[in-house]
């Protein structure tokens, strides 16, 4: 039997985005519904990326599309709660970037275990024909701030 990897720790991530939960995020069991985790991840990764690069998603000739995502759940999160999303570049390619994301109750410290661990892959494409294109310098500079010594580059 394959052993499941333990939850990551908040200290494992070089970047952190804070996102509040909303009343509508809870499901009938009183915790954040699984689909909301993906919304939180999308909000955190894209928000950090757009702020850092100044990209205008409405007019840019090149855009980032999500091509893969996944999430492992370890513990519930709930409303009202602020969620800390740790962000780390796991792999940086010529036209793609894969993020590792840890979701934590924001009130917990650096030793906190993730309530969920996720991955999220973007591919940079031309808006007109959605063909992959190399990341521009503002993106590469930003990605470098979110990498650690074990990240692969190419």
C-alpha positions in Angstrom: 0.0 0.0 0.0 1.3 3.4 -0.9 1.7 5.8 2.1 0.1 9.2 1.7 2.5 12.1 2.0 2.0 14.1 5.2 0.6 17.7 5.1 3.1 20.4 4.3 3.9 23.1 6.8 3.3 26.8 6.4 7.0 27.5 6.7 7.6 25.5 3.5 6.2 28.3 1.2 8.1 31.5 0.2 4.9 33.4 -0.6 1.6 33.7 1.2 -1.7 35.1 0.1 -4.6 35.7 2.6 -8.2 35.1 1.4 -11.3 35.3 3.6 -14.0 32.6 3.5 -17.5 33.7 2.8 -20.9 32.6 4.3 -21.7 30.7 1.1 -18.5 28.7 1.2 -19.7 26.3 3.9 -21.5 23.2 2.9 -24.2 21.4 4.9 -21.6 19.8 7.1 -20.4 23.2 8.3 -17.0 23.3 6.5 -15.7 24.8 3.3 -16.9 22.8 0.3 -14.3 21.1 -1.8 -15.0 23.2 -4.9 -14.3 26.3 -2.9 -10.7 25.2 -2.3 -10.1 25.4 -6.1 -11.6 28.9 -6.2 -9.3 30.0 -3.3 -6.3 28.5 -5.1 -7.2 30.2 -8.4 -7.7 33.6 -6.6 -4.4 33.4 -4.7 -2.2 32.2 -7.5 -3.6 34.5 -10.2 -3.9 37.5 -7.8 -0.2 37.2 -6.8 0.9 36.7 -10.4 -1.2 39.7 -11.7 -0.1 42.1 -9.0 3.6 41.1 -9.5 3.6 41.5 -13.3 1.0 44.2 -13.9 -0.7 42.0 -16.5 -4.1 43.2 -17.7 -6.1 40.1 -18.2 -8.6 41.9 -20.4 -6.2 43.3 -23.0 -2.9 41.2 -22.8 -1.8 39.5 -26.0 -0.5 36.6 -23.9 -2.4 34.9 -21.1 -2.0 32.1 -18.6 -4.4 29.1 -18.8 -4.8 26.4 -16.2 -4.1 23.0 -17.7 -4.0 20.9 -14.6 -4.9 21.1 -10.9 -5.4 18.8 -8.0 -5.9 18.9 -4.2 -5.5 16.5 -1.2 -7.6 17.3 1.8 -6.2 16.8 5.3 -8.5 18.9 7.7 -11.6 21.1 7.4 -11.6 24.8 7.0 -14.8 26.8 7.7 -16.5 30.2 7.6 -15.7 32.6 9.2 -12.0 32.1 8.8 -9.2 33.8 6.9 -7.2 31.3 4.8 -3.5 31.6 4.3 -2.4 30.1 1.0 1.3 29.3 0.8 2.6 29.5 -2.8 5.8 27.8 -4.1 6.9 27.2 -7.7 7.5 23.5 -8.0 8.6 23.5 -11.7 9.3 26.3 -14.1 9.5 25.5 -17.7 9.8 27.7 -20.8 6.0 28.0 -21.3 4.6 26.5 -18.1 4.8 26.8 -14.4 3.5 24.4 -11.7 2.7 25.7 -8.3 2.5 23.9 -5.0 -0.1 25.4 -2.7 -0.8 24.8 0.9 -4.0 26.0 2.5 -3.9 26.9 6.2 -6.0 28.6 8.8 -4.4 32.0 8.8 -4.5 32.3 12.6 -2.0 29.4 12.9 1.8 29.9 12.9 4.7 28.7 10.7 4.6 25.2 12.1 0.9 24.7 11.1 0.1 21.7 9.0 -1.9 22.3 5.8 -5.6 21.7 5.8 -5.1 20.9 2.1 -2.2 20.6 -0.3 -2.7 21.3 -4.0 -0.9 21.7 -7.3 -1.9 24.1 -10.1 -0.2 24.3 -13.6 -0.4 27.3 -15.9 0.7 27.4 -19.6 1.4 30.8 -21.1 -0.3 31.2 -24.5 -1.1 33.7 -27.1 -4.6 34.9 -26.7 -5.3 34.8 -30.4 -4.6 31.1 -31.1 -3.8 29.7 -27.6 -0.5 28.4 -28.7 2.2 28.1 -26.0 4.7 31.0 -25.8 7.7 31.6 -23.6 7.1 33.5 -20.3 8.1 37.1 -20.5 10.7 38.6 -18.0 8.2 40.1 -15.5 6.8 36.6 -15.0 10.1 34.8 -14.8 11.3 37.4 -12.2 8.2 36.8 -10.1 8.5 33.0 -10.4 12.1 33.2 -9.1 10.8 34.8 -5.9 8.5 31.8 -5.3 11.1 29.1 -6.0 13.3 27.1 -3.6 16.5 25.2 -4.1 14.7 22.0 -5.1 12.6 23.6 -7.9 13.5 22.5 -11.4 14.1 25.1 -14.1 14.2 24.7 -17.8 
